[in-house]
Amino acid sequence: MIQLIGILFWLVIIPAGIGMIPVHFLPADKRNPGVVVLAGYFGMWAVFEVVTIPAVIFVKYNNFKVASICFMVLGIVCAAVGLWLLYCDRKEWKLISPVTYVRRMSWAERIEWLLFFALLGFQLYKAAAYASFDGDDAYYVVESLIAQQADVMYRILPYTGRPTDLDVRHVLAVFPMWVAYVAVKSDIHATIVSHLIMPFVLIPLTYLVYYEIGRALFCRNKGKEHKENLPIFMIMMAMFQIFGNVSIYTNETFFLTRTWQGKAVAGSLVIPALFWMFLTIYDGRAMKRRKNTGWWIVFVCINMTAGVCSSIAVFLVCILIAVTALGLAVAERDYKVIFKMAAVCIPNVIYMMIYVVMGYSYLLK
């Protein structure tokens, strides 16, 4: 029972509360539970990065305990603020019940959605019943376990169990430490959290991003324009994921067999979320809205999440944003786009500067 309460609190209530903060700054017609969940997870990971990286670098002993206490306080405070904003905005929310939503669908749409959920359930079942053990688990999962059992982050080498200096390549990517935090707060072994709990969190989150991308593509006119294409799009994405294991290096392979690893989250969740932001912010009409601040907050949090997942993802994300900004500036004839996108990348630039300084210091030793 304690384990279930811990999982629900830190993987449902806290992200939902944090997600209310950016959603508060969105137009009422853009608020929905899916956006709240996605904004909440990206916001939670951004807060975790801000707290954990300084603890890794500047605290040598019991740094995981220090980071955990700081994150717990900040996470609960942010969630409380978000719930208070929800109470203030309660009259602006325009939600329909799931029953009403289903009744408005045609029979063809209902069958298509059932097919998609069957494919999703199949993937979740395979992820849980046939957990894949990868060679990288000897590092990433063991780092989570060391943090859970020894209260230290990146100070013990997983391969030998001996003390070690900070590994510049891995120490800034703190996703395994978040897994360890969930394991501690739910009193579940870190390996079980990685291989069993994380797929049930990260796989639905990824499809939720695809759902929002589909809505941006097919349901722009108040949900009535080509909405029948949305379930077909979701089915296609599910089929791509199932049959994408044509190599051990494909994104689909990482998505289903290394779900709990930061680099898998970066490729499967963070990068698609960036495309969601591009489609949402620059859809031709959102640009003209005044109340668009919430999307930019989510955009910054997604960028920061890239650093939580993988150090190289920070660089890749900046390149993607730069190319997109240049294309949008030319297409929209608005070169302010470049400066806005550059502002979004400021946390990434700081992250890369820390990485360079740490790498240079390591070389001087």
Secondary structure, 3 states (H helix, E strand, C coil): CHHHHHHHHHHHHHHHHHHHHHHHCCCHHHCCHHHHHHHHHHHHHHHHHHHHHHHHHHCCCCHHHHHHHHHHHHHHHHHHHHHHHHHHCCCCCCCCCHHHHHHCCCHHHHHHHHHHHHHHHHHHHHHHHCCCCCHHHHCHHHHHHHHHHHCCCCCECCCCCCECCCCCCCCCCCHHHHHHHHHHHHCCCHHHHHHHHHHHHHHHHHHHHHHHHHHHHHCCCCCCCCCCHHHHHHHHHHHHHHCCCCCCCCHHHHHHHCCCCHHHHHHHHHHHHHHHHHHHHCCCCHHHCCCCHHHHHHHHHHHHHHHHHCHHHHHHHHHHHHHHHHHHHHHHCCCHHHHHHHHHCHHHHHHHHHHHHHHHHHHHC
